[in-house]
Amino acid sequence: MSDSYAAAGVDIAEADAGVRALVDVLKTIDPGRPSASVLGSGHYANVLRVAPNLGIAVCADGVGSKVIVAEQTGRYDTVGIDCIAMNVNDVICVGAEPLAVLDYLAVEQADPGVLRDIALGLKRGAEEAGVEIPGGELAQLPELIKGHPSPNGFDLTGACFGTVALDAIVTGDAIAPGDALIGLPSSGVHSNGLTLARRALLEDGGLRFDDRPDELGGASVADALLEPTVLYVRAVLELLRSEVPVHGLAHITGGGVLNLLRLGSGVGYEISDPLPVSGVFELIARCGGVDQAEMQKVFNMGCGFVATVPAEATDAAIALLSARHPGAARIGSVTAAAGRVTLPSLGLAGDASGLRPA
């Protein structure tokens, strides 16, 4: 497998080791009372027990280096959607209904026009997800935040809060061999792998933001990279409120389909019929010389969310989800190969250490 992501400046193995170092310390916190946490670390969100059969789901995430594309193009009105989406799409993975997002915006300079554009994206994302933004923080940090170019620098992150009945948490523990995997289409890169995408397209490929390669179907490079992350909240909440048993929910972000391994630990996943691959991924692979194993490990490759349901509920789940997300389809099945993800059509297999040729 190629290691283009590490060459671009992001070493996944090193990052994983860093996360373990953080978690090893944080899990030893003694709050001076019994812990209210219901789930262990490693899921998309955690749940805090606050009352009999009532939990608050919490998570935090950001837009990542997608903000650099916004800085370099002067287009700031969509990254707020990404901030909302990256958070609410994680909270729904535990079966919770997102209620609010708090944003943290660090800037090199507080340009009112830029801040208004960022706020427009936050507003649009919040309304589409059905959440409020009751508060947040703006920090002007010119010594810490440097733009591309300066003084356009900013970073945008958020934290999401939702509610879930404690007896209705979706953990993935109910997943069993034979269950169906229902994939929901992505809109493109979303907010993961932008460091590799920028290097492949702009440096290795020599493209400019206003170029319109054939793979993008008339869109510009800037359009493709800034296409907002899809908000899956309303469709997934409808699924959760239906008669369809939901065994697992996975937001496909950095790590691609390996994100499925964050769910049921005693099972594996076979992706036999992947969703169509977006043109932007074909362009990244071509320009950057990135092999398919690494593409699958870094990007969502056209599938932004996966719901796991019993096989007999496949048609009902697809009918419900496709009403809001046309193209939703069964992409594979749960297997008995614990901790293993396979993509037979691509000759790839992998576990937590990464995808590789089978």
C-alpha positions in Angstrom: 0.0 0.0 0.0 1.2 3.5 -0.8 1.7 6.0 2.0 0.7 9.2 0.3 -1.1 10.5 3.4 2.0 10.3 5.6 4.0 12.0 2.8 1.4 14.8 2.8 2.0 15.3 6.5 -0.6 13.0 8.2 0.8 9.8 9.7 -2.3 7.7 10.7 -0.2 5.2 12.8 1.3 8.1 14.7 -2.0 9.7 15.2 -3.5 6.5 16.5 -0.7 6.1 19.0 -1.3 9.7 20.0 -5.0 9.0 20.6 -4.1 6.0 22.7 -1.7 8.1 24.8 -4.4 10.7 25.5 -7.1 8.1 26.3 -4.8 6.1 28.6 -4.6 9.2 30.8 -8.1 10.6 30.5 -9.8 7.2 31.3 -8.1 7.4 34.7 -9.9 10.6 35.7 -11.5 10.4 39.1 -14.5 12.9 39.3 -15.0 12.2 43.0 -18.3 10.4 42.3 -19.4 7.3 40.4 -18.9 7.8 36.7 -22.0 8.8 34.6 -20.5 7.5 31.4 -22.4 4.7 29.8 -20.1 3.8 27.0 -16.4 3.3 26.8 -14.1 5.3 24.6 -13.9 4.5 20.9 -17.5 4.9 19.8 -18.7 8.0 17.9 -20.2 9.6 21.0 -20.5 8.8 24.6 -23.6 8.9 26.8 -23.9 10.4 30.3 -26.6 9.0 32.6 -28.5 12.0 33.9 -31.8 10.6 35.1 -33.7 7.2 35.2 -33.7 6.0 31.5 -32.3 9.4 30.2 -28.9 10.0 28.8 -27.1 12.9 27.2 -25.0 12.0 24.2 -21.9 14.1 23.7 -19.2 14.5 21.1 -16.8 17.0 19.6 -15.3 17.4 16.1 -14.0 20.0 13.7 -13.7 20.9 10.0 -10.0 20.1 9.8 -7.8 21.3 7.0 -10.8 22.0 4.8 -10.6 25.5 6.3 -7.4 26.0 4.3 -9.4 25.6 1.0 -11.8 28.2 2.3 -9.0 30.5 3.2 -7.3 30.1 -0.2 -10.5 30.5 -2.2 -12.2 33.2 -0.1 -15.3 31.0 0.2 -16.4 30.7 3.8 -20.1 30.0 3.6 -20.1 26.2 3.6 -17.5 25.2 6.2 -20.1 25.9 9.0 -22.3 23.1 7.5 -19.3 20.8 7.8 -18.9 21.7 11.4 -22.5 20.9 12.2 -22.5 17.7 10.1 -19.3 16.2 11.6 -20.8 16.5 15.1 -24.5 15.6 14.6 -23.6 12.7 12.3 -21.6 11.2 15.2 -24.2 11.8 17.9 -26.9 9.9 15.9 -24.6 6.9 15.8 -25.6 6.0 19.4 -29.3 6.4 18.6 -29.5 9.9 20.1 -31.4 12.9 18.8 -29.1 15.9 18.5 -30.4 19.0 20.2 -27.6 21.6 20.2 -24.1 22.4 18.9 -21.7 24.8 20.5 -19.1 26.2 18.1 -15.5 27.3 18.8 -14.0 29.6 16.3 -10.4 30.7 16.5 -9.3 33.4 14.1 -6.2 35.2 13.1 -8.2 38.4 12.7 -11.9 39.0 13.3 -13.1 40.0 9.9 -16.9 40.7 10.1 -17.6 39.7 6.5 -15.7 36.4 6.9 -17.4 35.7 10.3 -20.8 36.4 8.8 -20.2 33.9 6.0 -19.1 31.2 8.5 -22.2 31.9 10.5 -24.4 31.5 7.5 -23.0 28.0 7.0 -23.5 27.2 10.7 -27.1 28.4 10.5 -27.9 26.4 7.4 -26.4 23.3 8.9 -28.2 23.7 12.2 -31.5 24.2 10.5 -31.1 21.2 8.2 -30.1 19.1 11.2 -32.8 20.4 13.5 -30.5 21.7 16.2 -29.8 25.0 18.0 -26.6 26.9 18.5 -27.3 28.4 22.0 -23.7 29.5 22.5 -20.1 29.3 21.5 -16.7 31.1 21.6 -14.8 33.4 19.3 -11.1 33.7 20.1 -8.7 36.1 18.2 -5.3 34.4 18.3 -2.9 36.1 15.8 0.2 34.5 17.4 -1.3 31.0 17.2 -3.5 31.0 14.1 -1.8 31.7 10.8 -3.7 31.6 7.5 -3.0 30.3 4.1 -2.4 33.2 3.3 -2.2 35.3 6.4 -4.2 37.0 7.9 -7.1 34.7 6.7 -6.4 32.0 9.3 -9.1 30.3 11.3 -10.1 27.0 12.9 -13.6 25.8 13.4 -14.7 23.1 15.8 -17.9 22.2 17.7 -19.4 20.1 20.4 -22.8 18.4 20.1 -25.3 17.4 22.7 -28.3 15.1 22.3 -30.7 12.9 24.3 -31.4 9.2 24.2 -33.3 6.8 26.4 -30.8 4.6 28.1 -32.6 1.5 27.0 -32.6 2.6 23.4 -28.8 3.3 22.9 -27.5 1.9 19.7 -24.1 0.5 20.6 -23.5 -2.1 17.9 -23.7 -5.0 20.4 -26.8 -6.3 18.6 -25.0 -6.7 15.3 -24.9 -10.4 14.2 -23.5 -12.3 11.2 -26.0 -12.1 8.3 -27.2 -8.5 9.1 -27.4 -6.2 6.1 -25.2 -3.1 5.7 -27.1 -0.2 4.2 -24.9 2.6 2.7 -25.9 6.2 2.3 -24.2 8.2 -0.4 -21.7 10.9 0.4 -21.4 14.3 -1.4 -17.7 13.8 -1.9 -14.7 14.2 0.3 -16.7 15.6 3.3 -14.3 16.8 6.0 -11.6 14.0 6.0 -8.5 13.5 4.1 -8.3 17.1 2.8 -4.5 17.2 3.5 -4.0 14.3 1.0 -6.6 15.6 -1.4 -5.0 19.1 -1.6 -1.6 17.7 -2.1 -2.7 15.2 -4.8 -4.8 17.8 -6.7 -2.9 21.1 -6.3 0.7 20.0 -5.9 1.1 16.6 -7.6 -1.6 17.2 -10.2 -0.8 20.8 -10.7 -4.4 21.8 -10.8 -5.9 25.2 -9.8 -9.0 25.8 -7.8 -10.9 27.1 -10.9 -9.9 24.1 -13.1 -12.7 21.7 -14.2 -11.3 18.3 -14.8 -13.5 15.7 -16.6 -13.8 13.6 -13.5 -15.7 16.4 -11.7 -18.5 16.6 -14.3 -18.4 20.3 -14.8 -17.6 21.3 -11.2 -14.4 23.2 -10.3 -11.7 21.8 -8.0 -12.8 24.3 -5.4 -16.4 23.3 -5.8 -15.5 19.6 -5.2 -13.3 20.2 -2.2 -15.7 22.6 -0.5 -18.9 20.5 -1.2 -20.4 20.3 2.4 -20.6 17.1 4.4 -24.0 15.4 4.1 -26.3 15.7 7.2 -27.8 12.3 7.8 -29.7 13.2 11.0 -33.3 13.4 9.8 -33.2 10.2 7.8 -31.6 8.2 10.6 -34.0 9.6 13.2 -36.9 8.4 11.0 -35.2 5.0 10.8 -34.8 4.9 14.6 -38.5 5.8 15.1 -39.7 3.2 12.6 -40.4 -0.5 13.1 -37.1 -1.4 11.6 -34.7 -2.8 14.2 -31.4 -0.8 14.0 -28.4 -2.8 15.2 -25.6 -0.4 14.4 -24.9 3.1 12.9 -21.6 4.2 11.5 -20.5 7.6 10.3 -17.9 6.9 7.6 -15.1 9.5 8.1 -11.3 9.3 8.3 -10.5 5.6 8.1 -13.1 4.9 5.5 -15.0 1.6 5.9 -12.7 0.6 8.7 -15.0 2.9 10.8 -17.3 -0.1 10.9 -14.9 -1.7 13.4 -16.0 0.8 16.0 -19.2 -1.1 16.3 -19.8 -4.8 17.2 -16.4 -6.2 18.3 -17.2 -9.9 17.7 -18.1 -9.6 14.0 -16.7 -8.6 10.6 -18.0 -6.7 7.6 -18.0 -7.6 3.9 -18.5 -4.8 1.4 -19.7 -6.8 -1.6 -21.5 -4.0 -3.5 -19.9 -0.7 -2.7 -21.8 2.5 -3.6 -20.6 4.4 -6.8 -17.2 6.1 -6.3 -17.4 9.9 -6.6 -15.4 11.5 -9.4 -13.3 13.5 -7.0 -11.9 10.3 -5.6 -10.9 9.1 -9.0 -9.2 12.4 -9.6 -7.3 12.3 -6.3 -6.1 8.7 -7.0 -5.0 9.7 -10.5 -3.2 12.9 -9.7 -1.6 11.7 -6.5 -0.8 8.2 -7.6 -2.7 6.9 -4.5 -3.5 3.2 -4.6 -6.9 1.8 -3.9 -6.0 0.4 -0.5 -4.9 3.8 0.8 -7.9 5.6 -0.8 -10.2 3.2 1.0 -8.4 3.8 4.3 -8.4 7.6 4.1 -11.7 8.6 2.3 -15.4 7.7 2.4 -15.2 6.7 -1.3 -18.8 7.6 -1.9 -20.4 6.1 1.2 -20.8 8.6 4.1 -22.9 6.6 6.5 -23.9 2.9 7.1 -26.9 1.5 9.0 -26.8 -2.2 10.1 -30.2 -3.9 10.2 -31.5 -7.5 10.1 -31.4 -8.9 6.6 -35.2 -9.3 6.5 -35.5 -5.5 7.2 -33.3 -4.5 4.2 -36.0 -3.4 1.8 -37.9 -1.4 4.5 -34.7 0.3 5.6 -33.7 1.3 2.1 -37.1 2.6 1.3 -37.1 4.8 4.3 -33.5 6.1 4.0 -33.6 6.6 0.2 -36.5 9.0 0.6 -34.0 11.6 1.9 -30.8 10.1 0.4 -31.5 8.7 -3.1 -29.0 6.0 -3.9 -29.1 4.4 -0.5 -28.5 0.7 -1.1 -27.4 -2.6 0.5 -23.6 -2.6 0.3 -22.8 -5.8 2.0 -23.3 -8.0 5.1 -22.0 -8.7 8.6 -19.7 -11.8 8.8 -18.4 -14.0 11.6 -14.8 -12.9 10.8 -14.3 -10.9 14.0 -12.6 -7.5 13.5 -12.1 -7.9 9.8 -13.4 -5.7 6.9 -13.2 -7.1 3.3 -13.9 -5.5 -0.1 -13.7 -8.6 -2.4 -14.5 -6.6 -5.5 -11.3 -4.6 -4.9 -9.3 -7.5 -3.6 -8.8 -5.7 -0.3 -9.1 -6.8 3.3 -8.1 -5.3 6.6 -8.5 -4.8 10.3 -7.8 -2.0 12.7 -4.2 -1.8 11.4 -5.5 -0.9 7.9 -6.7 -2.2 4.5 -4.3 -4.2 2.3 -4.5 -6.4 -0.8 -6.3 -9.6 0.1 
